[in-house]
Amino acid sequence: MRKHLEKLALTTPALFVAALLSADVIITEVADGTYTGQQPKFVEITNVGTEAYTFPVGGGIINQNNANVDFDVDWDLEGLTLQPGQSWVVNSLTPSGAESASFVLMFGEDADEYADVPFGNGDDRYILTDGSTFLDIYGENGVDATPEGSSGPTAVWGYQDGYAYRKAGITTGRGLDFNPDEWVFGGVDSLEAETDEAKIALAKSVLTPGSYDSGIGGNTWAGYPVDEFGNVDTMLWMGYLNVASGDWVWTYSLSKYIYLPENFVSQSGAWSYFPAN
């Protein structure tokens, strides 16, 4: 059960620090690619709680680009429901569709959403909000990782032509208090390569959009918590299943076994084998 978070105005960020450490949805991966159109260019969020979470009115992703320090929501997530352990990937800017084609080329399936606003230039801060509180942040609030004209080093969290991902098992949001110890940083130019083919291969090898390992409940199946008897509640998708027998899954609604290996389940659904009898 999520703790009650006091509702505060987004114009007073200093007041959020004390109450935000019980957030159930966090930022788990960012990328600023080097393939055509600087692809992939995405931010991934994950529900690390044990209950489904639906973003209320005003919920979404704030992108503090370059030296901007505003708290306006740049990508609206109102109404989005994430199941326990489920990740959601927003890839930036697809005016011609080329970026979506690049994403599919690299990862074999579409991102969950393609934003019509540009973000993810490697020095951006991402802030996740439910419209009343700041849930989590990537990067230091209000700090440009590579300030123009600066001769100093890039901030440790800078990801120009690179990436960063959350260490496995993080189950608490940080509000506006970014903690670099919770992250693995690829570093600047960590997605750079000599040829397009090499850039695609490199992105495939180091990026894992849509599959953050939250470790919730200690045992999961396709992102859903599994109880001590092997039962999984997929809710409106397929109802209750029992996965204790491996790839042959018992579906209580049909009262029969179906062949449904966990790796057959994707963001867009799954396919399974139903015996004739």
Steps between C-alpha positions, in 0.01 A plus 500: 500500500645837404545746782300822486703782351415853602380705202721800432532748216760420235625857527656428842744213436694552823201380700494155343810340644352346815198318362606363164697192587198267474440553124415184309594611148858592416724590206708198401684564171591789270668503159626750244594288200723566201307325223298698241309781676708445817305183567406338724418795724283381786413507867370189677288501815403197710238417762712356782206465739290192570172649375387641167554874467297745289631849434245763609424834338822699470724192508781479250863557412668838546801562278741768619689563178843667508479790749120490539380457859122496453268231636252490212393151389640438152351152447157428645448154658149561640299176504798271434484187719815302573481156656751397768841466340383645168724746315386769255725645231448843341718564195544858387386678185363316198378762252559268204488159662869439437575487872242228565649296216842537660370385837339189351816428300703498820266334749254298293190688617365849538552725797187537712461862389665733251508856628441789263728721708881490494687387810797293608801698377733357760499795738125495571348430838190282516257548787203269553191649663151389596379859463526573871840366599834430340544123489850459361778674309785422263780755522553785742201731524566824312855405402613487136735202462702688238443876542568700186836667503616299799848351491426275792429126478162356413296398806527130586139448392545664157406260220571684174506231229476255785278341761440427867289242678378444856664225699274199551277480805440872565144531634486859627478828312731787590275802457740776394796347684700329224726222627771399246585193711175341376607523135737342250633765260610406151661840468527755222539341151428153639260437208737636236637269230655526153215362287121484518517123536739535793279763663199268479696206639638711784156631598360147499780378723477761778141633500202312645189717449188356661665242724623655826561241772326644806503169688164580658353220703821301449336292225327620187360358176487739200514787749215373719566392862483125564373374837637201692266261314597620152187709445513817291223761478519653151172681569309600186757344269452126574376496858662253741768265372715238669856487369641237737530244217728712284407564138165320536288757682168422669230755425224500761250674270522221240582217743777365279873516436631717217851519364614852592873541568583823678723616214196488266350793691581845358384857554232453234363168631592135458431192295435155643412145398156372602461120492203375302360301795 
